[in-house]
Amino acid sequence: MRALGKSIVGVILLLASMHASAVIIPWTVALDGGQEVPSVVTAASGTGFGSVDTVTSTLYWAISASGFISSVDAAHFHEAPIGVNGAVQVDLASGTVVNGGGFVQYFGMAVLTLSQLSAMLDGNFYVNIHTSDHPSGEIRGQVRRVPEPGTLGLLSAGLIALLLLRKRVA
């Protein structure tokens, strides 16, 4: 009976670690003119990071870019795979915007539809920054999920605990 209790504890640890990975998913993005379709020759580039909460469908972002010669007119999350242009899904200007001197920063959050959430989790979201010289987009970057080390650690701990408990029973 005691062995059964220890096995149950191991299974609970394993399930808890799996649940932790299903809530907040971090992502990153690197933007440049080469990812535009068609590509754009520019000195501008940018980076960003954020997360998406899969329970509330809330997307959070912090994106900065510099090196623009003309004014930055708009920035959005679009839905499409790499190498394909897609429709605007979220306007980055819905959050806080710092814009001037060839530099721009966006901080914000938005609630996604289930379709948008699915597209983002499948790797079909990209960030596009539009300027007066390049109204279709001067720099672009595909949003990429970042594996969370803490989640892998929890999963490993749960598996190790389960294996240790099973060895003691045997």
Residue, then its C-alpha position, 0 to 999 in steps of 0.5 A: m500500500r505504501a508503494l502505491g502511495k509513493s507511485i501516486v506522488g510521482v505521477i502527481l509530480l509528473l502531471a504537475s510539471m506537464h500542466a506548468s508547460a501548458v500555460i505561459i509560452p515565451w517567444t522571441v523575434a528577430l526582425d530584418g529586411g531579408q525576411e520581408v516578401p519580397s526582401v528589402v535592403t535596409a540598415a534597420s533591424g529589431t528584436g522582441f520577446g514576449s509570451v502568450d498565456t494559453v489559458t486566457s489567450t493573452l499575448y504580451w510583447a516588447i519589441s524594439a527596432s532601430g536604423f530606420i531612415s524614413s518614419v515608422d508608420a505602423a507595426h503589426f502581428h500578421e498571420a502567415p508562415i515564413g516566406v508568405n505575406g498574411a493578414v494583420q492580426v494585432d496592431l502593435a500600436s494598441g499598446t505603448v509606443v515610443n517612436g522617433g529618431g529612427f528608433v521605435q519600441y512597442f510594449g503591449m498586450a492583446v487577447l487573441t481569438l482561438s484561431q489566432l492563438s492556434a496560428m501563433l502556437d503553430g509558428n504562423f505569426y510574424v511581426n512587420i514594421h512598416t515605414s513611409d519608404h516601405p509601406s508594405g513593410e521594411i523589416r519582418g521577423q517570424v515569432r518563434r517559441v522558446p523552450e522554457p528550461g524551468t518546464l523541462g526541469l520540472l518534467s525531469a524531476g517528476l520522471i526521476a522521482l517516479l523512477l526512484l519510487r518504482k526502483r524502491v518498490a521492486 
